[in-house]
Amino acid sequence: MSAFATTTELRKMSPQELQREIGEKQGVVSKLRLAVRMQSEKDTAKLRKERLYLARLLTIQHEKMTSGTDNAELKDAPKASRVAAPVKRGKKSSSSK
């Protein structure tokens, strides 16, 4: 894919297609990074957009790899309290001489 695909389109891709797209974008990002450093590429925003798209691809790949776990258990689990439990401290012993 030459243009950026939407997140929905990326989630519909097979793992093999996703891996191929990741490989292509890694090559593009490395070439752009070199071009920016050599100052032959003036558009640094282009590099940023490609890096963000690559990160999106990697995130979706990770989601697909970890989707085998049962997420229903995580939804039903109670959320941890935001307030830390009070620390129980023993009484200070006064040292008598």
HUGI-V132835 format. One record per pair of residues at least 4 apart in sequence whose C-alpha atoms are under 8 Angstrom apart, sorted by the first residue. I is the first residue (numbers start at 1). J is the second residue. D is the distance in whole Angstrom. If there is no record, write none. Layout:
# HUGI-V132835
((I | J | D) (I | J | D))
This chain:
# HUGI-V132835
((1 | 5 | 8) (1 | 21 | 7) (4 | 53 | 7) (5 | 9 | 6) (5 | 10 | 6) (6 | 10 | 6) (7 | 11 | 6) (7 | 56 | 8) (8 | 12 | 6) (9 | 13 | 7) (10 | 18 | 7) (10 | 57 | 7) (10 | 60 | 7) (11 | 60 | 7) (13 | 17 | 6) (13 | 18 | 6) (14 | 18 | 6) (15 | 19 | 6) (15 | 61 | 7) (15 | 64 | 8) (16 | 20 | 6) (17 | 21 | 6) (18 | 22 | 6) (18 | 57 | 7) (18 | 61 | 7) (19 | 23 | 6) (19 | 61 | 8) (20 | 24 | 6) (21 | 25 | 6) (21 | 57 | 8) (22 | 26 | 6) (22 | 54 | 7) (22 | 57 | 6) (22 | 58 | 7) (23 | 27 | 6) (24 | 28 | 6) (25 | 29 | 6) (25 | 50 | 7) (25 | 54 | 6) (26 | 30 | 6) (26 | 54 | 7) (27 | 31 | 6) (28 | 32 | 6) (28 | 50 | 8) (29 | 33 | 6) (29 | 47 | 7) (29 | 50 | 6) (29 | 51 | 6) (30 | 34 | 6) (31 | 35 | 6) (32 | 36 | 6) (32 | 41 | 7) (32 | 47 | 6) (33 | 37 | 6) (33 | 47 | 7) (34 | 38 | 6) (35 | 39 | 6) (35 | 40 | 5) (35 | 41 | 5) (36 | 40 | 6) (36 | 41 | 5) (36 | 42 | 7) (36 | 43 | 8) (36 | 44 | 7) (43 | 47 | 7) (44 | 48 | 7) (45 | 49 | 6) (46 | 50 | 6) (47 | 51 | 6) (48 | 52 | 6) (49 | 53 | 6) (50 | 54 | 6) (51 | 55 | 6) (52 | 56 | 6) (53 | 57 | 6) (54 | 58 | 6) (55 | 59 | 6) (56 | 60 | 6) (57 | 61 | 6) (58 | 62 | 6) (59 | 63 | 6) (60 | 64 | 6) (61 | 65 | 6) (62 | 66 | 6) (63 | 67 | 6) (64 | 68 | 8) (67 | 71 | 8) (70 | 74 | 8) (71 | 75 | 7) (72 | 76 | 6) (73 | 77 | 6))
